[in-house]
Amino acid sequence: MQEPVKARRKRTASSVSDKAEAGEDRLFVEALSRGFRVLEAFSQAPRPMSLAEIASISGIDKSGVQRIVHTLAQIGYLDRQQDGVALGRKLLDRSFDYLRSNPIIQHAVPVLADLRRTIQERVDLSLFDDITMHYVVRMQSKRETLYANLVGRRVPTFCSSGGRSVLSHLPDDEVMDILLRSDRRKLTPRTTVEIDQILSRIEEVRTSGYSLAIEEVLVGEIAVAAAVLDRAGRPIGAIHVAGSLAEWEPDDFVARAGPLVTAAAAGLRPF
């Protein structure tokens, strides 16, 4: 039996890391890797941090962190503040470079804008990244939490409307591989975490063409999503429409949003 694509990807990534640590990968730049580990430490503490905190999170000794922080601050990717070290605004330039250069996003924005005008609710585009979905476009509605506004947020694939729409287009062995590697903890009291229940939801998506999530990521939110496919028919992301349960009955929201989000996702094919 052929090894699942995601399993192969995970194994390959692990072997590359092992070779780098063992000094077998002569092209691997350890100093550059350590610099990114310092930047990635801020995902664990979204606030200014001391050198000791960065060292603890990154696993790099304090002396090494001091040199890396000095270098990154000199070129604008970190910012020294009174209460510690924070991420620098120059990181936003690289985010902008990614967003404007991604062809999926370029094609999606007009489609999403049209959908937003029609549905008058929040519309998002997320990209599939193994066990998470990564939000790259967010068009807002009337009321939002902070994290519902931010581009770059990741949500688990297994419980999000976009994630389950993506899983519905993958072979069963890849679906199971992703579910087994996922941290299936509840984000809200209504998050579906049992594998048999998740598989049942995925089968429902394969029948309807769109995925429904009610308060699985955010309390009070109902979301419908459909997968975006590439030329080979593999899922690369999803379009979401999200509304408030204070304004919508679930059946009414599905009847309204389901056909619209399905048509929008179909309009982005092929890539």
FENQUI-V201957 format. One record per run of one state. SS is the DSSP state (alpha for helix, beta for strand, coil for the rest). FROM is the first residue (numbers start at 0). TO is the last residue. Records with the same first field share a line. If there is no record, write none. Layout:
# FENQUI-V201957
SS: FROM-TO / FROM-TO
This chain:
# FENQUI-V201957
coil: 0-3 / 22-28 / 43-47 / 49-49 / 58-60 / 74-76 / 81-82 / 87-88 / 101-101 / 119-120 / 129-130 / 139-144 / 149-152 / 156-159 / 167-170 / 181-193 / 208-209 / 214-219 / 229-233 / 244-248 / 266-270
alpha: 4-21 / 29-42 / 50-57 / 61-73 / 89-100 / 102-118 / 145-148 / 160-166 / 171-180 / 194-207 / 249-265
beta: 48-48 / 77-80 / 83-86 / 121-128 / 131-138 / 153-155 / 210-213 / 220-228 / 234-243
